[in-house]
Amino acid sequence: MNQTAASEVRSAFELQAGDPRGARAGLLHTPRGPVETPAFMPVATQASVKALDSDDMRRLGARAILANSYHLYLRPGTETVKLAGGLHRFMDYDGFIITDSGGFQVLSLSDLREVDDEGVTFRSHLDGSEHRLTPESVIGVQAALGSDGWTTLDELAPHPSDHAHVSRALTRTMLWIDRSVPAVAAARAAGAKSVFMPILQGGFYPDLRKRAIEHMNSVPADGVSIGGFMVGEEKPLTWSTLTETCASLRPDRVRYLMGVGTPRDLWDSVACGADIMDCVYPTRVARTGQVMARDGKYNVTNARFRRDFTPLDPACSCFVCKTYTRAYLGHLLRSKELAAYRLLSYHNLHFMHAVMNEVRASILAGRFASARQDFFKRYGLL
């Protein structure tokens, strides 16, 4: 492994409290200020959380989001974002921005790419133009975008895959991590400020996960992005593997679990030891009318809400619930009025942040297990 230090390996994560079974609360110190954990990150793939604007994000108090360097590299292009003054100015957001490396697209756009040990060659899904990504260039793209949290190029093996396939993908991913370390050091030496969070892979084979963890624990980094979950596996396998993974990772580093985001998943992920999660789920289901509420989820377009003049969630403090009714919002959605997408997306993200605040408070108070059960009962999960 390349042991070149990443210029400035800081103690970015401060542990504040922990549950004996694995849940923990802390502070992630970032170039944009501290982020309280556990935390849920809205997804802003194209430098925008779908249907919401920067004022909405400020009102939500969303201190961390996820953008995608692969998509932004293709459109509008890193040079455009750089000329705008960086990603934060481009999208008018002053919080912590993590950028995904494009590894998921390596899997999902498999008919458009070729992978080798040096990197990935792919054709743009936008115009068919050919591009080349390497571990070094992916760090360069993130530095040019000006994001705060940097991930590494990785190869995500589909599930299920045989042991040999996952092993090859893991070997390549670890090689790319090692090549990213000096690239991060060089970017920091040139003035970039970042939280370096390489991506951990290894599938669901215990020996491969162990190998990945041992390697990750030796990498000079600020945190770890835990990949390879929510790719079609059964949930019991998700949680057992995640628990074993978190228990073996260094406790002084923040753990970002990629692509997880139903209300139940938040509680279960934190129970396993994860600190940060992201997912498109809250905004995606909002666009179909699904509402998250204190006593469970429902679809506001159902006929029984046509003359229901109560808020989406009487227990919710968001401006949507203070202003609008189920009847009105269901009408907007059925009429395909664009305002419906914003209002329902805002409410669902407000709910997710409220859940995370409840999770964090329960850990700090030493009552995580009972609070989790209470939430499950209230939300109709038991």
Secondary structure, DSSP 8 states (H G I E B T S, - for coil): ------S-----EEEEEE-TTS-EEEEEEETTEEEEESEEE-B-TTSS-TT--HHHHHHHT--EEEEEHHHHHHTT-HHHHHHTTSHHHHHT--SEEEEE-SHHHHHHTGGGEEEETTEEEEE-TTT--EEEE-HHHHHHHHHHHT-SEE--------SS--HHHHHHHHHHHHHHHHHHHHHHHHHHHTT---EE--EE--TT-HHHHHHHHHHHHHS--SEEEE-S-SSS--HHHHHHHHHHHHHHS-TTSEEEETT--SHHHHHHHHHHT--EEE-SHHHHHHTTTEEEETTEEEETTSGGGTT--S-S-TT--SHHHHH--HHHHHHHHHTT-THHHHHHHHHHHHHHHHHHHHHHHHHHTT-HHHHHHHHHHHTT--
